[in-house]
Amino acid sequence: QVQLVESGGGLVQAGGSLRLSCAASGRTFSSYIMGWFRQAPGKEREFVTRISRNGGSTAYADSVKGRFTISRDNAKNTVYLQMHSLKPEDTAVYYCAVRVGDTYEYWGQGTQVTVSS
């Protein structure tokens, strides 16, 4: 069992930046691929980005490529999402998740990001 707690969301103007954090419990954090997802009102949850166990490999949705950066600190059991050049369409609840095998099994409670125009 892994528990995840996201933080860092808030209200920001278009063009601004935010950094989200996701703190994980447990001693096996470094063995997990971690991902960020988001869900906007009235829409399905969508993949944003993921990072490999050692942080050496990342993948991004086309909609955030070049603006968002995922990173992790295994010593702190934390994964980050740095977001720049935010757009109103980035408004959503952002979730971090742990991938076990091919499935994201554990999810945080989410943190709200609101981008005003």
NUMIZA-886781 format. One record per residue: residue number from 0; residue in one letter; y negated, x negated, z negated of N, C-alpha, C, O in turn. Coordinates in steps of 0.001 Angstrom, whole numbers, padded with zeros to 6 digits. Layout:
BEGIN
<site nr="NUM" rest="A" n_y="Y" n_x="X" n_z="Z" ca_y="Y" ca_x="X" ca_z="Z" c_y="Y" c_x="X" c_z="Z" o_y="Y" o_x="X" o_z="Z"/>
...
REM end
This chain:
BEGIN
<site nr="0" rest="Q" n_y="001193" n_x="-000842" n_z="000000" ca_y="000000" ca_x="000000" ca_z="000000" c_y="-001243" c_x="-000877" c_z="000000" o_y="-001341" o_x="-001836" o_z="-000765"/>
<site nr="1" rest="V" n_y="-002176" n_x="-000542" n_z="000853" ca_y="-003441" ca_x="-001266" ca_z="000946" c_y="-004572" c_x="-000263" c_z="000767" o_y="-004561" o_x="000810" o_z="001369"/>
<site nr="2" rest="Q" n_y="-005518" n_x="-000606" n_z="-000038" ca_y="-006712" ca_x="000232" ca_z="-000190" c_y="-007905" c_x="-000462" c_z="000435" o_y="-008106" o_x="-001665" o_z="000267"/>
<site nr="3" rest="L" n_y="-008689" n_x="000314" n_z="001156" ca_y="-009841" ca_x="-000215" ca_z="001892" c_y="-011098" c_x="000520" c_z="001461" o_y="-011097" o_x="001741" o_z="001306"/>
<site nr="4" rest="V" n_y="-012162" n_x="-000233" n_z="001270" ca_y="-013440" ca_x="000360" ca_z="000898" c_y="-014527" c_x="-000197" c_z="001808" o_y="-014824" o_x="-001391" o_z="001784"/>
<site nr="5" rest="E" n_y="-015118" n_x="000692" n_z="002614" ca_y="-016199" ca_x="000285" ca_z="003503" c_y="-017538" c_x="000419" c_z="002799" o_y="-017700" o_x="001230" o_z="001887"/>
<site nr="6" rest="S" n_y="-018492" n_x="-000387" n_z="003236" ca_y="-019861" ca_x="-000300" ca_z="002735" c_y="-020803" c_x="-000840" c_z="003799" o_y="-020373" o_x="-001455" o_z="004775"/>
<site nr="7" rest="G" n_y="-022087" n_x="-000602" n_z="003597" ca_y="-023091" ca_x="-001168" ca_z="004486" c_y="-023691" c_x="-000194" c_z="005479" o_y="-024610" o_x="-000549" o_z="006217"/>
<site nr="8" rest="G" n_y="-023187" n_x="001030" n_z="005507" ca_y="-023766" ca_x="002001" ca_z="006419" c_y="-025152" c_x="002427" c_z="005983" o_y="-025606" o_x="002092" o_z="004889"/>
<site nr="9" rest="G" n_y="-025822" n_x="003173" n_z="006857" ca_y="-027150" ca_x="003646" ca_z="006518" c_y="-027871" c_x="004173" c_z="007732" o_y="-027281" o_x="004402" o_z="008788"/>
<site nr="10" rest="L" n_y="-029173" n_x="004363" n_z="007552" ca_y="-030044" ca_x="004866" ca_z="008615" c_y="-030842" c_x="003705" c_z="009181" o_y="-031451" o_x="002938" o_z="008434"/>
<site nr="11" rest="V" n_y="-030838" n_x="003577" n_z="010490" ca_y="-031551" ca_x="002487" ca_z="011143" c_y="-032172" c_x="003010" c_z="012431" o_y="-031648" o_x="003936" o_z="013050"/>
<site nr="12" rest="Q" n_y="-033270" n_x="002422" n_z="012825" ca_y="-033907" ca_x="002810" ca_z="014081" c_y="-033164" c_x="002184" c_z="015269" o_y="-032516" o_x="001146" o_z="015135"/>
<site nr="13" rest="A" n_y="-033271" n_x="002818" n_z="016399" ca_y="-032681" ca_x="002271" ca_z="017612" c_y="-033188" c_x="000846" c_z="017834" o_y="-034372" o_x="000557" o_z="017660"/>
<site nr="14" rest="G" n_y="-032275" n_x="-000026" n_z="018217" ca_y="-032613" ca_x="-001424" ca_z="018395" c_y="-032389" c_x="-002274" c_z="017161" o_y="-032454" o_x="-003501" o_z="017220"/>
<site nr="15" rest="G" n_y="-032127" n_x="-001616" n_z="016047" ca_y="-031935" ca_x="-002330" ca_z="014793" c_y="-030521" c_x="-002836" c_z="014616" o_y="-029685" o_x="-002729" o_z="015512"/>
<site nr="16" rest="S" n_y="-030268" n_x="-003395" n_z="013433" ca_y="-028980" ca_x="-004009" ca_z="013126" c_y="-028471" c_x="-003537" c_z="011774" o_y="-029241" o_x="-003167" o_z="010887"/>
<site nr="17" rest="L" n_y="-027170" n_x="-003560" n_z="011646" ca_y="-026507" ca_x="-003296" ca_z="010376" c_y="-025254" c_x="-004151" c_z="010319" o_y="-024676" o_x="-004511" o_z="011345"/>
<site nr="18" rest="R" n_y="-024845" n_x="-004468" n_z="009085" ca_y="-023566" ca_x="-005133" ca_z="008899" c_y="-022714" c_x="-004317" c_z="007959" o_y="-023094" o_x="-004056" o_z="006817"/>
<site nr="19" rest="L" n_y="-021561" n_x="-003918" n_z="008449" ca_y="-020600" ca_x="-003189" ca_z="007636" c_y="-019591" c_x="-004161" c_z="007043" o_y="-019242" o_x="-005174" o_z="007649"/>
<site nr="20" rest="S" n_y="-019139" n_x="-003828" n_z="005853" ca_y="-018096" ca_x="-004604" ca_z="005193" c_y="-016935" c_x="-003691" c_z="004843" o_y="-017110" o_x="-002492" o_z="004623"/>
<site nr="21" rest="C" n_y="-015767" n_x="-004268" n_z="004796" ca_y="-014568" ca_x="-003524" ca_z="004399" c_y="-013750" c_x="-004432" c_z="003491" o_y="-013185" o_x="-005433" o_z="003933"/>
<site nr="22" rest="A" n_y="-013700" n_x="-004070" n_z="002237" ca_y="-012953" ca_x="-004851" ca_z="001256" c_y="-011566" c_x="-004260" c_z="001076" o_y="-011408" o_x="-003050" o_z="000909"/>
<site nr="23" rest="A" n_y="-010574" n_x="-005119" n_z="001112" ca_y="-009177" ca_x="-004670" ca_z="001017" c_y="-008551" c_x="-005138" c_z="-000280" o_y="-008854" o_x="-006223" o_z="-000775"/>
<site nr="24" rest="S" n_y="-007687" n_x="-004320" n_z="-000816" ca_y="-006923" ca_x="-004702" ca_z="-002002" c_y="-005655" c_x="-005410" c_z="-001557" o_y="-005289" o_x="-005373" o_z="-000382"/>
<site nr="25" rest="G" n_y="-004994" n_x="-006050" n_z="-002496" ca_y="-003710" ca_x="-006644" ca_z="-002179" c_y="-003803" c_x="-008113" c_z="-001827" o_y="-004876" o_x="-008638" o_z="-001530"/>
<site nr="26" rest="R" n_y="-002643" n_x="-008766" n_z="-001869" ca_y="-002611" ca_x="-010206" ca_z="-001648" c_y="-002155" c_x="-010584" c_z="-000252" o_y="-002005" o_x="-011768" o_z="000049"/>
<site nr="27" rest="T" n_y="-001933" n_x="-009604" n_z="000598" ca_y="-001407" ca_x="-009901" ca_z="001925" c_y="-002409" c_x="-009597" c_z="003026" o_y="-002019" o_x="-009380" o_z="004174"/>
<site nr="28" rest="F" n_y="-003679" n_x="-009578" n_z="002696" ca_y="-004717" ca_x="-009231" ca_z="003665" c_y="-004621" c_x="-010096" c_z="004909" o_y="-004770" o_x="-009598" o_z="006025"/>
<site nr="29" rest="S" n_y="-004375" n_x="-011369" n_z="004731" ca_y="-004376" ca_x="-012292" ca_z="005861" c_y="-003201" c_x="-012046" c_z="006814" o_y="-003169" o_x="-012608" o_z="007909"/>
<site nr="30" rest="S" n_y="-002263" n_x="-011236" n_z="006420" ca_y="-001117" ca_x="-010955" ca_z="007288" c_y="-001341" c_x="-009746" c_z="008189" o_y="-000476" o_x="-009394" o_z="008991"/>
<site nr="31" rest="Y" n_y="-002509" n_x="-009109" n_z="008055" ca_y="-002768" ca_x="-007875" ca_z="008798" c_y="-003798" c_x="-008061" c_z="009900" o_y="-004808" o_x="-008741" o_z="009720"/>
<site nr="32" rest="I" n_y="-003526" n_x="-007452" n_z="011034" ca_y="-004559" ca_x="-007224" ca_z="012024" c_y="-005451" c_x="-006102" c_z="011486" o_y="-004960" o_x="-005093" o_z="010979"/>
<site nr="33" rest="M" n_y="-006755" n_x="-006291" n_z="011604" ca_y="-007707" ca_x="-005308" ca_z="011090" c_y="-008515" c_x="-004709" c_z="012239" o_y="-008807" o_x="-005376" o_z="013232"/>
<site nr="34" rest="G" n_y="-008863" n_x="-003447" n_z="012080" ca_y="-009644" ca_x="-002787" ca_z="013114" c_y="-010778" c_x="-001960" c_z="012540" o_y="-010765" o_x="-001581" o_z="011369"/>
<site nr="35" rest="W" n_y="-011754" n_x="-001691" n_z="013385" ca_y="-012833" ca_x="-000744" ca_z="013079" c_y="-012762" c_x="000388" c_z="014101" o_y="-012561" o_x="000162" o_z="015294"/>
<site nr="36" rest="F" n_y="-012929" n_x="001591" n_z="013607" ca_y="-012975" ca_x="002795" ca_z="014426" c_y="-014227" c_x="003567" c_z="014036" o_y="-014859" o_x="003280" o_z="013019"/>
<site nr="37" rest="R" n_y="-014575" n_x="004547" n_z="014855" ca_y="-015692" ca_x="005411" ca_z="014493" c_y="-015432" c_x="006828" c_z="014996" o_y="-014686" o_x="007054" o_z="015949"/>
<site nr="38" rest="Q" n_y="-016071" n_x="007757" n_z="014325" ca_y="-015958" ca_x="009164" ca_z="014716" c_y="-017325" c_x="009810" c_z="014633" o_y="-017923" o_x="009914" o_z="013562"/>
<site nr="39" rest="A" n_y="-017804" n_x="010241" n_z="015786" ca_y="-019084" ca_x="010935" ca_z="015861" c_y="-018852" c_x="012430" c_z="015669" o_y="-017739" o_x="012910" o_z="015884"/>
<site nr="40" rest="P" n_y="-019872" n_x="013169" n_z="015273" ca_y="-019713" ca_x="014618" ca_z="015067" c_y="-019189" c_x="015301" c_z="016319" o_y="-019721" o_x="015109" o_z="017413"/>
<site nr="41" rest="G" n_y="-018149" n_x="016094" n_z="016151" ca_y="-017603" ca_x="016852" ca_z="017264" c_y="-016766" c_x="016045" c_z="018234" o_y="-016333" o_x="016559" o_z="019266"/>
<site nr="42" rest="K" n_y="-016536" n_x="014781" n_z="017908" ca_y="-015758" ca_x="013924" ca_z="018804" c_y="-014534" c_x="013370" c_z="018100" o_y="-014458" o_x="013376" o_z="016872"/>
<site nr="43" rest="E" n_y="-013584" n_x="012893" n_z="018877" ca_y="-012407" ca_x="012276" ca_z="018303" c_y="-012737" c_x="010862" c_z="017829" o_y="-013678" o_x="010223" o_z="018300"/>
<site nr="44" rest="R" n_y="-011932" n_x="010404" n_z="016886" ca_y="-012110" ca_x="009033" ca_z="016417" c_y="-011779" c_x="008077" c_z="017559" o_y="-010824" o_x="008289" o_z="018306"/>
<site nr="45" rest="E" n_y="-012587" n_x="007020" n_z="017682" ca_y="-012385" ca_x="006080" ca_z="018776" c_y="-012328" c_x="004646" c_z="018264" o_y="-012935" o_x="004295" o_z="017252"/>
<site nr="46" rest="F" n_y="-011590" n_x="003844" n_z="018989" ca_y="-011468" ca_x="002421" ca_z="018684" c_y="-012791" c_x="001717" c_z="018955" o_y="-013462" o_x="001988" o_z="019951"/>
<site nr="47" rest="V" n_y="-013156" n_x="000810" n_z="018054" ca_y="-014366" ca_x="000006" ca_z="018236" c_y="-014002" c_x="-001456" c_z="018475" o_y="-014425" o_x="-002057" o_z="019462"/>
<site nr="48" rest="T" n_y="-013213" n_x="-002022" n_z="017561" ca_y="-012884" ca_x="-003436" ca_z="017655" c_y="-011718" c_x="-003761" c_z="016747" o_y="-011394" o_x="-002997" o_z="015838"/>
<site nr="49" rest="R" n_y="-011082" n_x="-004911" n_z="017001" ca_y="-010030" ca_x="-005378" ca_z="016116" c_y="-010080" c_x="-006897" c_z="016069" o_y="-010682" o_x="-007546" o_z="016924"/>
<site nr="50" rest="I" n_y="-009432" n_x="-007447" n_z="015047" ca_y="-009416" ca_x="-008894" ca_z="014872" c_y="-008024" c_x="-009313" c_z="014423" o_y="-007362" o_x="-008612" o_z="013658"/>
<site nr="51" rest="S" n_y="-007596" n_x="-010464" n_z="014914" ca_y="-006269" ca_x="-010972" ca_z="014590" c_y="-006220" c_x="-011476" c_z="013156" o_y="-007237" o_x="-011536" o_z="012464"/>
<site nr="52" rest="R" n_y="-005018" n_x="-011835" n_z="012727" ca_y="-004811" ca_x="-012221" ca_z="011333" c_y="-005671" c_x="-013411" c_z="010914" o_y="-006204" o_x="-013436" o_z="009805"/>
<site nr="53" rest="N" n_y="-005803" n_x="-014390" n_z="011798" ca_y="-006585" ca_x="-015582" ca_z="011436" c_y="-008004" c_x="-015548" c_z="011989" o_y="-008765" o_x="-016503" o_z="011832"/>
<site nr="54" rest="G" n_y="-008351" n_x="-014440" n_z="012637" ca_y="-009696" ca_x="-014283" ca_z="013173" c_y="-009917" c_x="-014940" c_z="014518" o_y="-011032" o_x="-014927" o_z="015040"/>
<site nr="55" rest="G" n_y="-008874" n_x="-015511" n_z="015083" ca_y="-009037" ca_x="-016248" ca_z="016328" c_y="-009080" c_x="-015387" c_z="017586" o_y="-009460" o_x="-015861" o_z="018657"/>
<site nr="56" rest="S" n_y="-008696" n_x="-014145" n_z="017455" ca_y="-008674" ca_x="-013250" ca_z="018617" c_y="-009312" c_x="-011922" c_z="018253" o_y="-009051" o_x="-011356" o_z="017192"/>
<site nr="57" rest="T" n_y="-010149" n_x="-011439" n_z="019151" ca_y="-010818" ca_x="-010161" ca_z="018930" c_y="-010771" c_x="-009327" c_z="020208" o_y="-010545" o_x="-009848" o_z="021301"/>
<site nr="58" rest="A" n_y="-010985" n_x="-008041" n_z="020049" ca_y="-011077" ca_x="-007133" ca_z="021190" c_y="-012122" c_x="-006078" c_z="020860" o_y="-012291" o_x="-005690" o_z="019704"/>
<site nr="59" rest="Y" n_y="-012824" n_x="-005617" n_z="021899" ca_y="-013913" ca_x="-004660" ca_z="021695" c_y="-013842" c_x="-003528" c_z="022716" o_y="-013399" o_x="-003718" o_z="023849"/>
<site nr="60" rest="A" n_y="-014280" n_x="-002365" n_z="022296" ca_y="-014505" ca_x="-001294" ca_z="023241" c_y="-015665" c_x="-001677" c_z="024158" o_y="-016591" o_x="-002374" o_z="023744"/>
<site nr="61" rest="D" n_y="-015603" n_x="-001218" n_z="025394" ca_y="-016660" ca_x="-001575" ca_z="026343" c_y="-018031" c_x="-001123" c_z="025851" o_y="-019041" o_x="-001772" o_z="026127"/>
<site nr="62" rest="S" n_y="-018063" n_x="-000026" n_z="025132" ca_y="-019335" ca_x="000540" ca_z="024692" c_y="-020071" c_x="-000336" c_z="023682" o_y="-021277" o_x="-000180" o_z="023494"/>
<site nr="63" rest="V" n_y="-019357" n_x="-001257" n_z="023028" ca_y="-019997" ca_x="-002084" ca_z="022003" c_y="-019969" c_x="-003565" c_z="022345" o_y="-020556" o_x="-004380" o_z="021633"/>
<site nr="64" rest="K" n_y="-019301" n_x="-003913" n_z="023413" ca_y="-019152" ca_x="-005315" ca_z="023778" c_y="-020525" c_x="-005960" c_z="023977" o_y="-021400" o_x="-005417" o_z="024651"/>
<site nr="65" rest="G" n_y="-020682" n_x="-007133" n_z="023369" ca_y="-021945" ca_x="-007837" ca_z="023473" c_y="-022964" c_x="-007445" c_z="022419" o_y="-023977" o_x="-008125" o_z="022252"/>
<site nr="66" rest="R" n_y="-022707" n_x="-006348" n_z="021700" ca_y="-023642" ca_x="-005895" ca_z="020656" c_y="-023023" c_x="-005982" c_z="019261" o_y="-023722" o_x="-006239" o_z="018281"/>
<site nr="67" rest="F" n_y="-021722" n_x="-005769" n_z="019179" ca_y="-021013" ca_x="-005777" ca_z="017894" c_y="-020138" c_x="-007020" c_z="017799" o_y="-019616" o_x="-007510" o_z="018800"/>
<site nr="68" rest="T" n_y="-019989" n_x="-007518" n_z="016583" ca_y="-019117" ca_x="-008661" ca_z="016329" c_y="-018279" c_x="-008395" c_z="015089" o_y="-018812" o_x="-008068" o_z="014029"/>
<site nr="69" rest="I" n_y="-016974" n_x="-008534" n_z="015226" ca_y="-016074" ca_x="-008392" ca_z="014090" c_y="-015729" c_x="-009780" c_z="013578" o_y="-015574" o_x="-010721" o_z="014357"/>
<site nr="70" rest="S" n_y="-015610" n_x="-009897" n_z="012272" ca_y="-015206" ca_x="-011161" ca_z="011662" c_y="-014459" c_x="-010841" c_z="010369" o_y="-014455" o_x="-009704" o_z="009897"/>
<site nr="71" rest="R" n_y="-013834" n_x="-011860" n_z="009818" ca_y="-013108" ca_x="-011637" ca_z="008576" c_y="-013174" c_x="-012880" c_z="007705" o_y="-013337" o_x="-013998" o_z="008194"/>
<site nr="72" rest="D" n_y="-013045" n_x="-012659" n_z="006419" ca_y="-012968" ca_x="-013740" ca_z="005443" c_y="-011714" c_x="-013468" c_z="004627" o_y="-011728" o_x="-012643" o_z="003713"/>
<site nr="73" rest="N" n_y="-010644" n_x="-014154" n_z="004952" ca_y="-009374" ca_x="-013883" ca_z="004270" c_y="-009406" c_x="-014285" c_z="002798" o_y="-008660" o_x="-013737" o_z="001986"/>
<site nr="74" rest="A" n_y="-010254" n_x="-015226" n_z="002460" ca_y="-010372" ca_x="-015623" ca_z="001052" c_y="-011001" c_x="-014506" c_z="000220" o_y="-010766" o_x="-014410" o_z="-000985"/>
<site nr="75" rest="K" n_y="-011801" n_x="-013668" n_z="000872" ca_y="-012460" ca_x="-012566" ca_z="000179" c_y="-011821" c_x="-011214" c_z="000487" o_y="-012310" o_x="-010178" o_z="000037"/>
<site nr="76" rest="N" n_y="-010733" n_x="-011225" n_z="001250" ca_y="-010067" ca_x="-009971" ca_z="001623" c_y="-011042" c_x="-008979" c_z="002243" o_y="-011015" o_x="-007789" o_z="001928"/>
<site nr="77" rest="T" n_y="-011896" n_x="-009471" n_z="003118" ca_y="-012960" ca_x="-008639" ca_z="003666" c_y="-013068" c_x="-008822" c_z="005175" o_y="-012949" o_x="-009932" o_z="005694"/>
<site nr="78" rest="V" n_y="-013293" n_x="-007724" n_z="005854" ca_y="-013585" ca_x="-007750" ca_z="007284" c_y="-014977" c_x="-007165" c_z="007478" o_y="-015384" o_x="-006242" o_z="006772"/>
<site nr="79" rest="Y" n_y="-015696" n_x="-007718" n_z="008445" ca_y="-017086" ca_x="-007339" ca_z="008677" c_y="-017265" c_x="-006801" c_z="010092" o_y="-016503" o_x="-007118" o_z="011005"/>
<site nr="80" rest="L" n_y="-018284" n_x="-005986" n_z="010239" ca_y="-018698" ca_x="-005538" ca_z="011563" c_y="-020206" c_x="-005699" c_z="011641" o_y="-020956" o_x="-004927" o_z="011043"/>
<site nr="81" rest="Q" n_y="-020641" n_x="-006700" n_z="012376" ca_y="-022062" ca_x="-006924" ca_z="012602" c_y="-022474" c_x="-006149" c_z="013843" o_y="-021894" o_x="-006316" o_z="014915"/>
<site nr="82" rest="M" n_y="-023478" n_x="-005303" n_z="013687" ca_y="-023905" ca_x="-004441" ca_z="014788" c_y="-025369" c_x="-004725" c_z="015107" o_y="-026235" o_x="-004645" o_z="014237"/>
<site nr="83" rest="H" n_y="-025625" n_x="-005054" n_z="016354" ca_y="-026992" ca_x="-005304" ca_z="016831" c_y="-027333" c_x="-004319" c_z="017935" o_y="-026459" o_x="-003649" o_z="018486"/>
<site nr="84" rest="S" n_y="-028621" n_x="-004245" n_z="018247" ca_y="-029101" ca_x="-003397" ca_z="019350" c_y="-028504" c_x="-001996" c_z="019265" o_y="-028002" o_x="-001452" o_z="020249"/>
<site nr="85" rest="L" n_y="-028570" n_x="-001434" n_z="018076" ca_y="-027952" ca_x="-000130" ca_z="017860" c_y="-028636" c_x="000955" c_z="018671" o_y="-029848" o_x="000937" o_z="018887"/>
<site nr="86" rest="K" n_y="-027817" n_x="001899" n_z="019112" ca_y="-028280" ca_x="003009" ca_z="019933" c_y="-027985" c_x="004323" c_z="019206" o_y="-027096" o_x="004364" o_z="018355"/>
<site nr="87" rest="P" n_y="-028706" n_x="005383" n_z="019521" ca_y="-028400" ca_x="006676" ca_z="018892" c_y="-026940" c_x="007091" c_z="019084" o_y="-026359" o_x="007744" o_z="018217"/>
<site nr="88" rest="E" n_y="-026361" n_x="006721" n_z="020197" ca_y="-024954" ca_x="007083" ca_z="020451" c_y="-023963" c_x="006297" c_z="019594" o_y="-022765" o_x="006578" o_z="019623"/>
<site nr="89" rest="D" n_y="-024444" n_x="005325" n_z="018838" ca_y="-023590" ca_x="004627" ca_z="017879" c_y="-023479" c_x="005389" c_z="016558" o_y="-022705" o_x="005007" o_z="015680"/>
<site nr="90" rest="T" n_y="-024241" n_x="006447" n_z="016423" ca_y="-024181" ca_x="007250" ca_z="015209" c_y="-022781" c_x="007818" c_z="015017" o_y="-022235" o_x="008477" o_z="015903"/>
<site nr="91" rest="A" n_y="-022211" n_x="007555" n_z="013851" ca_y="-020832" ca_x="007973" ca_z="013578" c_y="-020469" c_x="007560" c_z="012161" o_y="-021198" o_x="006820" o_z="011500"/>
<site nr="92" rest="V" n_y="-019333" n_x="008054" n_z="011718" ca_y="-018700" ca_x="007506" ca_z="010517" c_y="-017791" c_x="006377" c_z="010981" o_y="-016956" o_x="006554" o_z="011868"/>
<site nr="93" rest="Y" n_y="-017969" n_x="005223" n_z="010369" ca_y="-017202" ca_x="004044" ca_z="010736" c_y="-016099" c_x="003805" c_z="009706" o_y="-016331" o_x="003842" o_z="008498"/>
<site nr="94" rest="Y" n_y="-014896" n_x="003560" n_z="010220" ca_y="-013729" ca_x="003347" ca_z="009380" c_y="-013104" c_x="001993" c_z="009681" o_y="-013025" o_x="001581" o_z="010838"/>
<site nr="95" rest="C" n_y="-012665" n_x="001309" n_z="008644" ca_y="-011812" ca_x="000148" ca_z="008882" c_y="-010373" c_x="000567" c_z="008642" o_y="-010092" o_x="001537" o_z="007938"/>
<site nr="96" rest="A" n_y="-009469" n_x="-000196" n_z="009250" ca_y="-008065" ca_x="000179" ca_z="009182" c_y="-007187" c_x="-001054" c_z="009277" o_y="-007567" o_x="-002069" o_z="009860"/>
<site nr="97" rest="V" n_y="-006014" n_x="-000943" n_z="008694" ca_y="-005002" ca_x="-001995" ca_z="008715" c_y="-003928" c_x="-001622" c_z="009716" o_y="-003389" o_x="-000515" o_z="009699"/>
<site nr="98" rest="R" n_y="-003632" n_x="-002571" n_z="010588" ca_y="-002574" ca_x="-002305" ca_z="011551" c_y="-001260" c_x="-002870" c_z="011038" o_y="-001171" o_x="-004034" o_z="010648"/>
<site nr="99" rest="V" n_y="-000237" n_x="-002013" n_z="011048" ca_y="001117" ca_x="-002410" ca_z="010675" c_y="001993" c_x="-002137" c_z="011894" o_y="002202" o_x="-000986" o_z="012278"/>
<site nr="100" rest="G" n_y="002493" n_x="-003195" n_z="012487" ca_y="003213" ca_x="-003013" ca_z="013739" c_y="002250" c_x="-002574" c_z="014822" o_y="001252" o_x="-003250" o_z="015075"/>
<site nr="101" rest="D" n_y="002532" n_x="-001458" n_z="015460" ca_y="001674" ca_x="-000941" ca_z="016515" c_y="000780" c_x="000197" c_z="016041" o_y="000090" o_x="000826" o_z="016843"/>
<site nr="102" rest="T" n_y="000792" n_x="000455" n_z="014755" ca_y="000087" ca_x="001617" ca_z="014223" c_y="-000916" c_x="001204" c_z="013157" o_y="-000649" o_x="000324" o_z="012339"/>
<site nr="103" rest="Y" n_y="-002070" n_x="001853" n_z="013180" ca_y="-003029" ca_x="001655" ca_z="012098" c_y="-002619" c_x="002592" c_z="010965" o_y="-002748" o_x="003813" o_z="011056"/>
<site nr="104" rest="E" n_y="-002120" n_x="001974" n_z="009897" ca_y="-001466" ca_x="002752" ca_z="008845" c_y="-002385" c_x="003107" c_z="007688" o_y="-002285" o_x="004197" o_z="007126"/>
<site nr="105" rest="Y" n_y="-003265" n_x="002207" n_z="007335" ca_y="-004119" ca_x="002406" ca_z="006169" c_y="-005568" c_x="002472" c_z="006600" o_y="-006023" o_x="001689" o_z="007434"/>
<site nr="106" rest="W" n_y="-006289" n_x="003427" n_z="006016" ca_y="-007666" ca_x="003682" ca_z="006417" c_y="-008578" c_x="003738" c_z="005201" o_y="-008178" o_x="004155" o_z="004114"/>
<site nr="107" rest="G" n_y="-009815" n_x="003307" n_z="005417" ca_y="-010810" ca_x="003486" ca_z="004379" c_y="-011390" c_x="004889" c_z="004430" o_y="-010989" o_x="005714" o_z="005251"/>
<site nr="108" rest="Q" n_y="-012340" n_x="005146" n_z="003539" ca_y="-012941" ca_x="006471" ca_z="003459" c_y="-014079" c_x="006656" c_z="004459" o_y="-014532" o_x="007777" o_z="004694"/>
<site nr="109" rest="G" n_y="-014531" n_x="005565" n_z="005037" ca_y="-015586" ca_x="005634" ca_z="006043" c_y="-016967" c_x="005416" c_z="005465" o_y="-017216" o_x="005667" o_z="004286"/>
<site nr="110" rest="T" n_y="-017856" n_x="004945" n_z="006317" ca_y="-019261" ca_x="004773" ca_z="005953" c_y="-020117" c_x="005289" c_z="007104" o_y="-019846" o_x="005009" o_z="008272"/>
<site nr="111" rest="Q" n_y="-021147" n_x="006042" n_z="006756" ca_y="-021972" ca_x="006697" ca_z="007775" c_y="-022998" c_x="005728" c_z="008336" o_y="-023696" o_x="005038" o_z="007593"/>
<site nr="112" rest="V" n_y="-023076" n_x="005690" n_z="009650" ca_y="-024122" ca_x="004951" ca_z="010346" c_y="-024914" c_x="005960" c_z="011174" o_y="-024350" o_x="006686" o_z="011992"/>
<site nr="113" rest="T" n_y="-026209" n_x="005995" n_z="010955" ca_y="-027075" ca_x="006908" ca_z="011697" c_y="-028171" c_x="006095" c_z="012362" o_y="-028899" o_x="005355" o_z="011699"/>
<site nr="114" rest="V" n_y="-028284" n_x="006238" n_z="013675" ca_y="-029281" ca_x="005510" ca_z="014442" c_y="-030284" c_x="006514" c_z="014989" o_y="-029932" o_x="007403" o_z="015764"/>
<site nr="115" rest="S" n_y="-031518" n_x="006365" n_z="014582" ca_y="-032555" ca_x="007286" ca_z="015021" c_y="-033239" c_x="006751" c_z="016276" o_y="-033363" o_x="005542" o_z="016471"/>
<site nr="116" rest="S" n_y="-033673" n_x="007670" n_z="017108" ca_y="-034324" ca_x="007264" ca_z="018372" c_y="-035824" c_x="007136" c_z="018204" o_y="-036527" o_x="006806" o_z="019159"/>
REM end
